[in-house]
Amino acid sequence: MALDDAEAVQYSDIIADSDAVSKHNFTLPETINVRIDKDGKEYDNHLFADEKGVAVIKLNGWEEGVLEEEAKRTDFVCWLRNPPREKWSLCIPYEINGEIKSTYPDYLIVRSDPVLTYVIDILEPHSPDFKDNLGKAKGFAKYAEAEPKIGRIQLIRTGKDPAGKTRFKRLDLSQGAVREKVLKAQNTDELDHIF
């Protein structure tokens, strides 16, 4: 039975307020209320913006670097900051120590596509020092497997290239071979090797 718009909103509200992680369809509202970071930077390429076409958002250096790299792509259209636990935010479940947790990937990137018109990518800059890396990578892999309409689903780290320059390393879980390796990984050392 299909839900009408009001019922769908009510359902999403209940799911977002729940402590349990539940899979539900991700849909964006027409408008959102966003905290304006007074010490943030003005972006004119954010999906949701004020009446002047600007969103003021504070990012750390690593997040800003990923976004700058994305904006240089010829197919880049816009981006969306995906804040945790908002009623409309994209939440992906993952498992750690036998417990189901929720993760809210930092970015949704909209790209143009000659066949589909638009493709949405999910990007998560994430430090390798966090204990949840393997769980999140596996959660993203399972999500990618279940959602073939999504573009790239990337866990992103910084690392040094052979010349010693810091660059972003991207583990794209939309690729079947990568997904398979991640799902077979037993520990973070194996995940580090896949990176």
ChimeraX attribute file (.defattr): number of C-alpha atoms within 10 A of each C-alpha:
attribute: neighborCount
match mode: 1-to-1
recipient: residues
	/A:1	3
	/A:2	6
	/A:3	10
	/A:4	8
	/A:5	9
	/A:6	9
	/A:7	11
	/A:8	14
	/A:9	16
	/A:10	13
	/A:11	14
	/A:12	20
	/A:13	14
	/A:14	11
	/A:15	17
	/A:16	20
	/A:17	12
	/A:18	11
	/A:19	9
	/A:20	12
	/A:21	17
	/A:22	15
	/A:23	12
	/A:24	13
	/A:25	11
	/A:26	12
	/A:27	13
	/A:28	11
	/A:29	9
	/A:30	6
	/A:31	8
	/A:32	12
	/A:33	7
	/A:34	14
	/A:35	9
	/A:36	12
	/A:37	13
	/A:38	10
	/A:39	10
	/A:40	13
	/A:41	15
	/A:42	16
	/A:43	15
	/A:44	16
	/A:45	16
	/A:46	20
	/A:47	17
	/A:48	19
	/A:49	17
	/A:50	11
	/A:51	7
	/A:52	7
	/A:53	13
	/A:54	16
	/A:55	22
	/A:56	19
	/A:57	17
	/A:58	15
	/A:59	15
	/A:60	8
	/A:61	9
	/A:62	16
	/A:63	16
	/A:64	13
	/A:65	15
	/A:66	19
	/A:67	17
	/A:68	11
	/A:69	10
	/A:70	18
	/A:71	17
	/A:72	9
	/A:73	10
	/A:74	9
	/A:75	15
	/A:76	17
	/A:77	18
	/A:78	20
	/A:79	22
	/A:80	15
	/A:81	17
	/A:82	19
	/A:83	16
	/A:84	16
	/A:85	16
	/A:86	17
	/A:87	22
	/A:88	19
	/A:89	18
	/A:90	24
	/A:91	24
	/A:92	19
	/A:93	20
	/A:94	23
	/A:95	16
	/A:96	15
	/A:97	8
	/A:98	7
	/A:99	7
	/A:100	14
	/A:101	20
	/A:102	19
	/A:103	18
	/A:104	19
	/A:105	24
	/A:106	18
	/A:107	22
	/A:108	21
	/A:109	23
	/A:110	21
	/A:111	20
	/A:112	15
	/A:113	12
	/A:114	8
	/A:115	7
	/A:116	8
	/A:117	8
	/A:118	15
	/A:119	20
	/A:120	20
	/A:121	18
	/A:122	25
	/A:123	23
	/A:124	24
	/A:125	20
	/A:126	19
	/A:127	14
	/A:128	16
	/A:129	8
	/A:130	9
	/A:131	11
	/A:132	18
	/A:133	19
	/A:134	24
	/A:135	21
	/A:136	23
	/A:137	26
	/A:138	24
	/A:139	24
	/A:140	28
	/A:141	26
	/A:142	20
	/A:143	19
	/A:144	23
	/A:145	17
	/A:146	10
	/A:147	11
	/A:148	10
	/A:149	13
	/A:150	15
	/A:151	20
	/A:152	20
	/A:153	24
	/A:154	25
	/A:155	23
	/A:156	21
	/A:157	18
	/A:158	16
	/A:159	13
	/A:160	11
	/A:161	11
	/A:162	7
	/A:163	6
	/A:164	8
	/A:165	8
	/A:166	11
	/A:167	13
	/A:168	16
	/A:169	16
	/A:170	16
	/A:171	22
	/A:172	23
	/A:173	28
	/A:174	24
	/A:175	16
	/A:176	13
	/A:177	10
	/A:178	15
	/A:179	21
	/A:180	15
	/A:181	15
	/A:182	26
	/A:183	18
	/A:184	11
	/A:185	18
	/A:186	10
	/A:187	12
	/A:188	19
	/A:189	11
	/A:190	14
	/A:191	20
	/A:192	12
	/A:193	8
	/A:194	12
	/A:195	16
